[in-house]
Amino acid sequence: MKRALTTSLIGLCFAVGMYQLCHVSQSSAAVVTFNKDIAPIIQTKCQACHRPGEVAPMALLTYKQVRPWAKSIREAVTSRTMPPWFADEKHTEFSNDPRLSQKEIDTIQAWVSGGAPEGDPKDLPPNPNFPEGWQIGKPDVVLPMTVEFNIPAEGTIPYKYFAVPTNFTEDKFVQFAEIRQGDRAHVHHVIVSVRYPEHGELPPAGEIEPAKLSSVRRSSNDRPADSDGRLVGWAPGEAPLELREGQAKLVKKGSVLIFQVHYTTNGEAGKDRSSVGLIFSKAPVEKRVITAGAVQSNFVIPAGAANHEVASEFTFKEDSHIDSLHPHMHMRGKDFKYTLVYPDGKSKVLLWIPRWDFGWQLTYVFKEEVFAPKGSKLVCVAHYDNSINNKFNPDPTKDVRWGDQTWEEMMIGYLDYTLDKQDLRKQPQAASSSSSK
């Protein structure tokens, strides 16, 4: 009996010990810390914008910087308002989709619920080595506005246009481009276009009158493929131009860049000299990327209309592949859909934005380029909320038409595409496309 009792006691002690060991182990494993679990998420999904000199309002580079925002971060990621992304996931996959996985969201929730501990410093991975001042890396050339624009403290400022000579003595193929605002507090958006020498008189450097420029409202179907067009844009949330290897945008020798700048007043005067940085393709370029747009400027959104529809389309005149899409509306925008309609009548939704947010002008880059055969159409359908229920509506009592200012409206379905038959490797290319001048 003694032997049996002793054996039972030993077994009981062993069982209790194992339970305690497992419980301690499980408790340790359940502790989520910043250094081990949260920092890698913040580094890959947040720090590109949340660092000094970038658009986000606060830096998230260290535990001390992140900790005060822990609950706000939890709320933003669980509601999926951050990182910003508006494409419906039922359709095409995009290579630049920044959304957090459910596992990452659960990890952040557990960290905040557990008191947001810092953890062991040995577990902290180093932050990425971001290039200072540029997201694309050090540019091969930086082209600033040649004049400084004085921004008044009050009033409405019409779009301003500035000519910036490139002084390129040979054709250049641009793979990466990025706009940096000189006065971020007043610059609402910047669009940089290329004016080739053979398409009209080149304006002199400095500010130019809009009347001397071709209208942005013209359908891109009527614009020759080898003409001037959009190089890169910036608006809140818009990423730099980053093209696939072997693809680039063409800036011909002697071209002039046209900066379209939209300034907004805020009660204080300012000064701006925005610039664009370019990185040229280091490898032979096979395809030239063309930016076009399905544009509809002839519309009236009635006062009080809660779901007014406006449509536009772009027809492919050759077999092509679509690289990316960039919808554009203003404050009454409600939703936006791109549908590719094939020559045989079949169709496919490429991008559906069920909740438009004017504060985030995003470009959606396909993971795999989408084939658009000759004769197919990219049909864009947008809806606008001009009712009192739209909290962003400047004035629901007025009809709204096309216009430059934010209280007016636009309807543009931008796209970047390439031509299947084109292979520039079979043609002479600039001998020093990677040089700066």
Backbone hydrogen bonds in HBPLUS format (Angstrom, degrees):
<---DONOR---> <-ACCEPTOR-->    atom                        ^
c    i                          cat <-CA-CA->   ^        H-A-AA   ^      H-
h    n   atom  resd res      DA  || num        DHA   H-A  angle D-A-AA Bond
n    s   type  num  typ     dist DA aas  dist angle  dist       angle   num
A0005-LEU N   A0001-MET O   2.80 MM   4  6.09 156.2  1.86 152.1 158.9     1
A0006-THR N   A0002-LYS O   2.78 MM   4  6.01 164.3  1.81 154.5 159.0     2
A0007-THR N   A0003-ARG O   2.93 MM   4  6.09 159.2  1.98 143.7 149.9     3
A0008-SER N   A0004-ALA O   2.95 MM   4  6.14 149.7  2.04 141.0 149.5     4
A0009-LEU N   A0005-LEU O   2.86 MM   4  6.17 157.8  1.91 152.8 158.4     5
A0010-ILE N   A0006-THR O   2.93 MM   4  6.16 163.5  1.95 153.2 157.6     6
A0011-GLY N   A0007-THR O   2.96 MM   4  6.12 157.1  2.01 142.8 149.5     7
A0012-LEU N   A0008-SER O   2.81 MM   4  6.06 152.0  1.89 145.4 153.6     8
A0013-CYS N   A0009-LEU O   2.86 MM   4  6.12 165.6  1.88 154.3 157.5     9
A0014-PHE N   A0010-ILE O   2.90 MM   4  6.08 158.0  1.95 147.3 154.0    10
A0015-ALA N   A0011-GLY O   2.91 MM   4  6.09 154.8  1.97 144.3 151.4    11
A0016-VAL N   A0012-LEU O   2.84 MM   4  6.13 161.4  1.87 153.7 158.7    12
A0017-GLY N   A0013-CYS O   2.83 MM   4  5.98 161.6  1.86 148.5 154.2    13
A0018-MET N   A0014-PHE O   2.88 MM   4  6.08 161.1  1.92 148.1 153.2    14
A0019-TYR N   A0015-ALA O   2.92 MM   4  6.11 154.3  1.98 145.2 152.7    15
A0020-GLN N   A0016-VAL O   2.92 MM   4  6.18 162.4  1.95 152.5 156.7    16
A0021-LEU N   A0017-GLY O   2.86 MM   4  6.06 159.9  1.90 150.2 156.3    17
A0022-CYS N   A0018-MET O   2.86 MM   4  6.01 163.6  1.89 148.9 153.3    18
A0023-HIS N   A0019-TYR O   2.81 MM   4  5.95 154.3  1.87 146.2 154.3    19
A0024-VAL N   A0020-GLN O   2.86 MM   4  6.05 162.0  1.90 150.1 154.3    20
A0025-SER N   A0021-LEU O   2.89 MM   4  6.06 158.6  1.94 145.5 152.3    21
A0026-GLN N   A0022-CYS O   2.78 MM   4  5.96 158.1  1.82 148.5 154.3    22
A0027-SER N   A0023-HIS O   2.88 MM   4  6.05 155.3  1.94 145.3 152.4    23
A0028-SER N   A0024-VAL O   2.88 MM   4  6.10 157.6  1.93 149.3 155.1    24
A0029-ALA N   A0025-SER O   2.91 MM   4  6.11 157.4  1.96 145.2 151.9    25
A0030-ALA N   A0026-GLN O   2.92 MM   4  6.05 135.1  2.13 139.2 151.1    26
A0031-VAL N   A0028-SER O   3.24 MM   3  5.48 154.7  2.31 104.0 111.3    27
A0037-ASP N   A0033-THR O   2.96 MM   4  5.61 154.7  2.02 140.0 148.3    28
A0038-ILE N   A0033-THR O   3.26 MM   5  6.57 148.7  2.37 139.1 146.1    29
A0034-PHE N   A0117-PRO O   2.95 MM  83  6.26 153.2  2.02 146.2 154.6    30
A0038-ILE N   A0034-PHE O   3.14 MM   4  4.49 123.9  2.47 106.2 121.2    31
A0039-ALA N   A0034-PHE O   2.76 MM   5  5.57 165.5  1.78 159.3 154.6    32
A0035-ASN N   A0118-GLU O   2.96 MM  83  5.96 172.0  1.96 161.1 162.5    33
A0041-ILE N   A0038-ILE O   2.99 MM   3  5.35 124.7  2.30 109.3 123.5    34
A0042-ILE N   A0038-ILE O   3.01 MM   4  6.31 165.7  2.03 161.4 165.8    35
A0043-GLN N   A0039-ALA O   2.85 MM   4  5.95 159.8  1.89 156.7 162.3    36
A0044-THR N   A0040-PRO O   3.22 MM   4  6.28 157.5  2.28 138.2 142.8    37
A0045-LYS N   A0041-ILE O   2.92 MM   4  5.87 152.4  1.99 153.3 160.7    38
A0046-CYS N   A0042-ILE O   2.92 MM   4  4.94 145.6  2.04 131.6 136.2    39
A0047-GLN N   A0042-ILE O   3.04 MM   5  6.21 146.6  2.16 163.6 166.5    40
A0049-CYS N   A0046-CYS O   3.21 MM   3  6.14 149.4  2.31 126.0 130.7    41
A0050-HIS N   A0046-CYS O   2.97 MM   4  5.88 168.1  1.98 148.5 150.4    42
A0060-LEU N   A0050-HIS O   3.05 MM  10  5.46 161.9  2.09 131.3 125.7    43
A0054-GLU N   A0051-ARG O   3.16 MM   3  5.87 156.4  2.22 147.5 147.4    44
A0065-GLN N   A0062-THR O   3.16 MM   3  5.19 126.6  2.46  94.3 107.8    45
A0066-VAL N   A0062-THR O   2.97 MM   4  6.22 148.3  2.07 147.1 156.4    46
A0067-ARG N   A0063-TYR O   2.80 MM   4  5.75 170.4  1.81 162.2 163.7    47
A0069-TRP N   A0066-VAL O   2.86 MM   3  5.49 144.7  1.99 122.2 133.1    48
A0070-ALA N   A0067-ARG O   3.17 MM   3  5.17 169.2  2.18 114.0 114.6    49
A0073-ILE N   A0069-TRP O   2.77 MM   4  5.93 155.6  1.82 163.0 171.2    50
A0074-ARG N   A0070-ALA O   2.97 MM   4  6.27 159.2  2.01 149.1 154.7    51
A0075-GLU N   A0071-LYS O   2.99 MM   4  6.24 160.1  2.03 146.5 151.5    52
A0076-ALA N   A0072-SER O   2.91 MM   4  6.11 157.1  1.96 146.3 152.8    53
A0077-VAL N   A0073-ILE O   2.95 MM   4  6.14 161.7  1.98 157.8 161.2    54
A0078-THR N   A0074-ARG O   3.00 MM   4  6.02 158.7  2.05 148.5 154.7    55
A0079-SER N   A0075-GLU O   3.09 MM   4  6.08 149.7  2.19 140.6 148.0    56
A0081-THR N   A0076-ALA O   2.98 MM   5  5.30 141.5  2.13 156.3 163.4    57
A0082-MET N   A0076-ALA O   3.28 MM   6  5.32 146.3  2.40 128.7 124.0    58
A0088-ASP N   A0352-TRP O   2.87 MM 264  5.52 156.4  1.92 159.5 167.5    59
A0091-HIS N   A0088-ASP O   3.48 MM   3  6.41 173.8  2.49 122.6 123.8    60
A0367-LYS N   A0093-GLU O   3.08 MM 274  5.78 167.5  2.10 129.9 128.1    61
A0095-SER N   A0365-VAL O   2.76 MM 270  5.78 138.5  1.93 147.2 160.6    62
A0105-ILE N   A0101-SER O   3.04 MM   4  6.40 157.9  2.09 151.4 157.5    63
A0106-ASP N   A0102-GLN O   2.86 MM   4  6.07 161.5  1.90 150.5 155.6    64
A0107-THR N   A0103-LYS O   2.96 MM   4  6.15 149.6  2.06 143.0 151.3    65
A0108-ILE N   A0104-GLU O   3.09 MM   4  6.40 157.0  2.14 147.7 152.6    66
A0109-GLN N   A0105-ILE O   2.98 MM   4  6.26 160.2  2.02 151.8 157.7    67
A0110-ALA N   A0106-ASP O   2.92 MM   4  6.14 160.4  1.96 149.3 154.3    68
A0111-TRP N   A0107-THR O   2.95 MM   4  6.16 153.0  2.02 145.8 153.4    69
A0112-VAL N   A0108-ILE O   3.05 MM   4  6.26 167.0  2.06 155.1 156.9    70
A0113-SER N   A0109-GLN O   2.93 MM   4  6.05 165.3  1.95 152.0 156.8    71
A0114-GLY N   A0110-ALA O   2.97 MM   4  5.98 136.4  2.16 137.4 148.1    72
A0116-ALA N   A0111-TRP O   2.77 MM   5  4.99 148.1  1.87 159.3 151.5    73
A0115-GLY N   A0112-VAL O   3.09 MM   3  5.32 159.8  2.14 113.9 114.9    74
A0123-ASP N   A0120-ASP O   2.90 MM   3  5.56 158.3  1.95 121.2 127.8    75
A0124-LEU N   A0121-PRO O   3.20 MM   3  5.47 162.6  2.23 109.0 114.3    76
A0140-ASP N   A0278-LEU O   2.75 MM 138  5.85 142.5  1.89 143.4 154.7    77
A0141-VAL N   A0278-LEU O   3.28 MM 137  5.50 151.2  2.37 147.1 151.7    78
A0278-LEU N   A0141-VAL O   2.91 MM 137  5.50 164.9  1.94 165.1 170.0    79
A0143-LEU N   A0276-VAL O   2.84 MM 133  5.36 169.4  1.85 160.0 160.2    80
A0276-VAL N   A0143-LEU O   3.05 MM 133  5.36 154.4  2.12 126.1 133.0    81
A0145-MET N   A0274-SER O   2.93 MM 129  5.93 155.1  1.99 172.4 170.4    82
A0149-PHE N   A0272-ASP O   2.85 MM 123  5.22 166.1  1.87 155.8 155.3    83
A0272-ASP N   A0149-PHE O   2.94 MM 123  5.22 153.4  2.01 142.3 151.0    84
A0151-ILE N   A0270-GLY O   2.73 MM 119  4.85 166.3  1.75 142.2 144.7    85
A0270-GLY N   A0151-ILE O   2.98 MM 119  4.85 156.8  2.03 133.1 138.3    86
A0267-GLY N   A0153-ALA O   2.85 MM 114  4.55 141.5  2.00 160.8 152.7    87
A0160-LYS N   A0261-VAL O   2.97 MM 101  5.22 175.9  1.97 157.0 156.4    88
A0261-VAL N   A0160-LYS O   2.80 MM 101  5.22 168.7  1.81 155.9 159.9    89
A0208-ILE N   A0161-TYR O   2.88 MM  47  5.58 160.0  1.92 142.0 145.7    90
A0162-PHE N   A0259-PHE O   2.94 MM  97  5.01 149.4  2.04 136.4 146.2    91
A0259-PHE N   A0162-PHE O   2.82 MM  97  5.01 170.1  1.83 155.0 155.8    92
A0163-ALA N   A0206-GLY O   2.80 MM  43  5.23 167.2  1.82 149.2 147.3    93
A0206-GLY N   A0163-ALA O   3.09 MM  43  5.23 160.7  2.13 141.1 138.7    94
A0164-VAL N   A0257-LEU O   2.77 MM  93  4.98 159.3  1.81 154.0 158.3    95
A0257-LEU N   A0164-VAL O   2.86 MM  93  4.98 167.3  1.88 143.6 139.9    96
A0166-THR N   A0255-SER O   3.21 MM  89  6.03 160.8  2.25 158.5 157.0    97
A0254-GLY N   A0168-PHE O   2.96 MM  86  5.47 135.8  2.16 132.1 143.8    98
A0172-LYS N   A0251-VAL O   2.85 MM  79  5.14 163.3  1.88 146.1 151.9    99
A0251-VAL N   A0172-LYS O   2.85 MM  79  5.14 168.5  1.86 159.2 160.6   100
A0281-SER N   A0173-PHE O   2.88 MM 108  5.86 159.5  1.92 155.7 161.1   101
A0174-VAL N   A0249-LYS O   2.73 MM  75  5.03 161.2  1.76 159.2 156.2   102
A0249-LYS N   A0174-VAL O   2.84 MM  75  5.03 161.2  1.87 140.1 143.2   103
A0175-GLN N   A0279-ILE O   2.99 MM 104  6.05 152.3  2.07 152.1 160.3   104
A0243-LEU N   A0175-GLN O   3.06 MM  68  5.35 162.7  2.09 157.8 162.3   105
A0176-PHE N   A0279-ILE O   3.20 MM 103  5.01 169.0  2.21 145.6 146.0   106
A0279-ILE N   A0176-PHE O   2.85 MM 103  5.01 158.1  1.90 151.2 148.4   107
A0177-ALA N   A0241-LEU O   3.07 MM  64  4.98 152.7  2.14 130.6 135.6   108
A0241-LEU N   A0177-ALA O   2.85 MM  64  4.98 145.2  1.97 153.9 159.6   109
A0178-GLU N   A0277-GLY O   2.99 MM  99  5.26 150.6  2.08 145.9 153.1   110
A0277-GLY N   A0178-GLU O   2.79 MM  99  5.26 165.3  1.81 157.2 160.8   111
A0180-ARG N   A0275-SER O   2.92 MM  95  5.45 165.7  1.94 150.1 154.5   112
A0275-SER N   A0180-ARG O   3.02 MM  95  5.45 161.2  2.06 154.1 160.2   113
A0186-HIS N   A0183-ASP O   3.08 MM   3  5.75 153.7  2.15 117.6 124.6   114
A0187-VAL N   A0183-ASP O   3.01 MM   4  6.05 148.2  2.12 158.2 167.9   115
A0264-THR N   A0186-HIS O   2.88 MM  78  5.25 156.8  1.94 148.4 156.3   116
A0188-HIS N   A0262-HIS O   2.74 MM  74  5.42 161.2  1.78 164.9 170.1   117
A0262-HIS N   A0189-HIS O   2.96 MM  73  5.35 168.5  1.98 159.5 160.2   118
A0190-VAL N   A0234-TRP O   2.88 MM  44  5.17 157.5  1.93 146.1 152.7   119
A0234-TRP N   A0190-VAL O   2.70 MM  44  5.17 150.3  1.78 161.0 164.8   120
A0191-ILE N   A0260-GLN O   2.91 MM  69  5.10 154.2  1.98 142.6 151.1   121
A0260-GLN N   A0191-ILE O   2.80 MM  69  5.10 168.0  1.82 153.0 157.1   122
A0192-VAL N   A0232-VAL O   2.87 MM  40  5.48 176.0  1.87 174.4 175.1   123
A0231-LEU N   A0192-VAL O   2.75 MM  39  5.63 163.6  1.77 150.2 154.7   124
A0232-VAL N   A0192-VAL O   3.26 MM  40  5.48 155.4  2.33 141.7 148.7   125
A0193-SER N   A0258-ILE O   2.95 MM  65  5.10 162.8  1.98 142.5 146.3   126
A0258-ILE N   A0193-SER O   2.83 MM  65  5.10 163.2  1.86 141.3 146.8   127
A0194-VAL N   A0229-GLY O   2.91 MM  35  5.53 154.2  1.98 144.8 150.0   128
A0195-ARG N   A0256-VAL O   2.80 MM  61  5.20 162.2  1.83 159.5 165.1   129
A0256-VAL N   A0195-ARG O   3.04 MM  61  5.20 162.2  2.07 145.8 150.0   130
A0199-HIS N   A0196-TYR O   3.20 MM   3  5.63 168.1  2.22 117.0 120.0   131
A0212-LYS N   A0209-GLU O   3.07 MM   3  5.78 160.1  2.12 120.2 125.9   132
A0213-LEU N   A0210-PRO O   2.92 MM   3  5.42 165.3  1.95 120.5 124.0   133
A0218-ARG N   A0215-SER O   3.47 MM   3  5.89 164.7  2.50 107.5 111.3   134
A0222-ASP N   A0219-SER O   3.03 MM   3  5.67 154.8  2.10 113.9 120.7   135
A0223-ARG N   A0220-SER O   3.19 MM   3  4.93 156.1  2.25  95.8 103.1   136
A0238-GLU N   A0235-ALA O   2.83 MM   3  5.34 169.0  1.84 146.2 147.7   137
A0361-GLN N   A0236-PRO O   2.74 MM 125  5.93 159.6  1.78 166.1 167.6   138
A0247-GLN N   A0244-ARG O   3.04 MM   3  5.52 147.4  2.15 140.0 138.3   139
A0286-GLU N   A0246-GLY O   2.78 MM  40  5.22 148.7  1.88 128.5 137.3   140
A0287-LYS N   A0246-GLY O   3.10 MM  41  6.50 164.5  2.13 158.9 163.6   141
A0248-ALA N   A0287-LYS O   3.17 MM  39  6.69 146.4  2.28 155.1 165.2   142
A0289-VAL N   A0248-ALA O   2.75 MM  41  5.60 163.8  1.78 141.9 147.5   143
A0255-SER N   A0252-LYS O   3.05 MM   3  5.57 148.3  2.16 140.8 139.3   144
A0424-LEU N   A0286-GLU O   2.86 MM 138  4.70 167.4  1.88 128.2 129.1   145
A0290-ILE N   A0417-TYR O   2.88 MM 127  5.41 174.8  1.88 161.8 163.5   146
A0417-TYR N   A0290-ILE O   2.94 MM 127  5.41 155.9  1.99 146.9 154.2   147
A0292-ALA N   A0415-LEU O   2.92 MM 123  5.48 163.4  1.95 161.0 166.5   148
A0415-LEU N   A0292-ALA O   3.03 MM 123  5.48 150.2  2.12 139.3 138.5   149
A0294-ALA N   A0413-GLY O   3.02 MM 119  4.83 162.1  2.05 118.4 122.7   150
A0413-GLY N   A0294-ALA O   2.90 MM 119  4.83 156.2  1.96 129.6 137.4   151
A0296-GLN N   A0411-MET O   3.14 MM 115  5.64 162.8  2.17 164.4 165.3   152
A0301-ILE N   A0400-VAL O   2.78 MM  99  4.95 168.0  1.79 149.0 153.0   153
A0400-VAL N   A0301-ILE O   2.92 MM  99  4.95 153.9  1.99 133.0 141.6   154
A0305-ALA N   A0302-PRO O   3.13 MM   3  5.50 165.9  2.15 128.8 131.0   155
A0304-GLY N   A0386-ASN O   3.09 MM  82  5.15 133.3  2.32 142.3 131.7   156
A0304-GLY N   A0396-PRO O   3.05 MM  92  5.39 116.4  2.47 138.0 155.0   157
A0386-ASN N   A0305-ALA O   2.57 MM  81  5.07 148.0  1.67 172.2 172.6   158
A0308-HIS N   A0384-TYR O   2.95 MM  76  5.07 144.4  2.08 153.4 147.4   159
A0384-TYR N   A0308-HIS O   2.81 MM  76  5.07 144.0  1.94 135.9 148.0   160
A0310-VAL N   A0382-ALA O   2.88 MM  72  5.34 157.3  1.93 154.6 159.0   161
A0382-ALA N   A0310-VAL O   2.85 MM  72  5.34 172.4  1.86 164.0 166.6   162
A0312-SER N   A0380-CYS O   2.92 MM  68  5.19 152.5  1.99 145.8 151.4   163
A0380-CYS N   A0312-SER O   2.80 MM  68  5.19 171.2  1.80 149.4 152.2   164
A0314-PHE N   A0378-LEU O   2.94 MM  64  5.10 142.9  2.09 130.3 142.1   165
A0378-LEU N   A0314-PHE O   2.76 MM  64  5.10 166.0  1.78 154.3 158.2   166
A0316-PHE N   A0376-SER O   3.01 MM  60  5.71 171.7  2.01 169.4 172.0   167
A0375-GLY N   A0316-PHE O   2.76 MM  59  5.47 173.0  1.76 162.0 162.1   168
A0420-ASP N   A0319-ASP O   3.01 MM 101  5.67 169.7  2.02 139.6 141.9   169
A0320-SER N   A0372-ALA O   2.94 MM  52  5.09 157.0  1.99 134.3 141.5   170
A0372-ALA N   A0320-SER O   2.78 MM  52  5.09 177.8  1.78 144.1 143.8   171
A0321-HIS N   A0418-THR O   3.04 MM  97  5.43 151.7  2.12 143.4 149.9   172
A0418-THR N   A0321-HIS O   2.94 MM  97  5.43 152.8  2.01 149.0 157.7   173
A0322-ILE N   A0370-VAL O   2.72 MM  48  4.99 160.5  1.75 145.6 147.5   174
A0370-VAL N   A0322-ILE O   3.04 MM  48  4.99 154.9  2.10 140.2 141.8   175
A0323-ASP N   A0416-ASP O   2.72 MM  93  5.38 161.0  1.76 145.5 151.5   176
A0366-PHE N   A0323-ASP O   3.06 MM  43  5.91 156.3  2.12 151.2 158.7   177
A0416-ASP N   A0324-SER O   3.07 MM  92  5.26 159.0  2.11 138.9 141.1   178
A0325-LEU N   A0364-TYR O   2.94 MM  39  5.22 152.8  2.01 137.3 145.2   179
A0364-TYR N   A0325-LEU O   2.79 MM  39  5.22 173.0  1.80 163.1 165.2   180
A0326-HIS N   A0414-TYR O   3.07 MM  88  4.88 162.5  2.10 126.8 125.5   181
A0414-TYR N   A0326-HIS O   3.08 MM  88  4.88 138.2  2.26 141.4 133.0   182
A0328-HIS N   A0412-ILE O   2.89 MM  84  5.20 138.7  2.06 160.9 165.9   183
A0412-ILE N   A0328-HIS O   3.22 MM  84  5.20 165.2  2.24 148.7 151.4   184
A0333-GLY N   A0330-HIS O   3.14 MM   3  5.60 161.2  2.18 113.4 119.1   185
A0385-ASP N   A0332-ARG O   2.75 MM  53  5.17 157.4  1.80 154.1 156.5   186
A0334-LYS N   A0383-HIS O   2.79 MM  49  5.34 143.6  1.92 165.1 152.9   187
A0356-TRP N   A0334-LYS O   2.99 MM  22  5.08 167.4  2.00 130.7 130.0   188
A0383-HIS N   A0335-ASP O   3.15 MM  48  5.41 157.0  2.20 136.8 140.4   189
A0336-PHE N   A0353-ILE O   3.07 MM  17  5.08 151.8  2.15 132.7 141.4   190
A0353-ILE N   A0336-PHE O   2.75 MM  17  5.08 174.2  1.75 165.9 166.9   191
A0337-LYS N   A0381-VAL O   2.92 MM  44  5.32 147.1  2.03 143.2 153.8   192
A0381-VAL N   A0337-LYS O   2.99 MM  44  5.32 155.6  2.05 147.1 154.9   193
A0338-TYR N   A0351-LEU O   2.80 MM  13  5.13 163.5  1.82 153.3 158.4   194
A0350-LEU N   A0338-TYR O   2.95 MM  12  5.58 152.8  2.02 138.9 147.6   195
A0351-LEU N   A0338-TYR O   3.46 MM  13  5.13 167.4  2.48 132.5 133.2   196
A0339-THR N   A0379-VAL O   2.84 MM  40  5.15 155.7  1.90 148.8 156.9   197
A0379-VAL N   A0339-THR O   2.77 MM  40  5.15 163.5  1.80 163.7 158.1   198
A0340-LEU N   A0348-LYS O   2.83 MM   8  5.28 161.3  1.87 160.6 154.7   199
A0348-LYS N   A0340-LEU O   2.92 MM   8  5.28 144.6  2.04 140.1 151.5   200
A0341-VAL N   A0377-LYS O   2.74 MM  36  5.13 171.3  1.74 162.4 163.8   201
A0377-LYS N   A0341-VAL O   2.86 MM  36  5.13 160.1  1.90 147.7 153.1   202
A0342-TYR N   A0346-LYS O   2.74 MM   4  5.38 156.6  1.79 161.3 168.6   203
A0345-GLY N   A0342-TYR O   2.92 MM   3  5.38 162.7  1.95 121.3 124.5   204
A0360-TRP N   A0357-ASP O   3.05 MM   3  5.75 169.8  2.06 122.2 125.4   205
A0376-SER N   A0373-PRO O   3.01 MM   3  5.71 160.2  2.05 143.7 145.2   206
A0390-ASN N   A0387-SER O   3.33 MM   3  5.80 164.6  2.35 109.7 114.1   207
A0393-ASN N   A0390-ASN O   3.01 MM   3  5.34 164.9  2.03 115.8 120.6   208
A0398-LYS N   A0395-ASP O   3.46 MM   3  6.08 170.5  2.47 119.8 120.4   209
A0409-GLU N   A0401-ARG O   3.18 MM   8  6.00 153.9  2.25 149.0 148.5   210
A0403-GLY N   A0409-GLU O   2.94 MM   6  5.55 143.4  2.08 147.1 149.6   211
A0408-GLU N   A0405-GLN O   2.92 MM   3  5.35 157.9  1.97 113.3 120.5   212
A0422-GLN N   A0419-LEU O   3.22 MM   3  5.56 152.6  2.30 109.0 117.0   213
A0426-LYS N   A0423-ASP O   3.17 MM   3  6.03 167.8  2.19 121.2 124.7   214
A0427-GLN N   A0424-LEU O   2.96 MM   3  5.12 161.3  2.00 107.9 112.8   215
A0435-SER N   A0432-SER O   2.90 MM   3  5.39 165.8  1.92 118.8 123.6   216
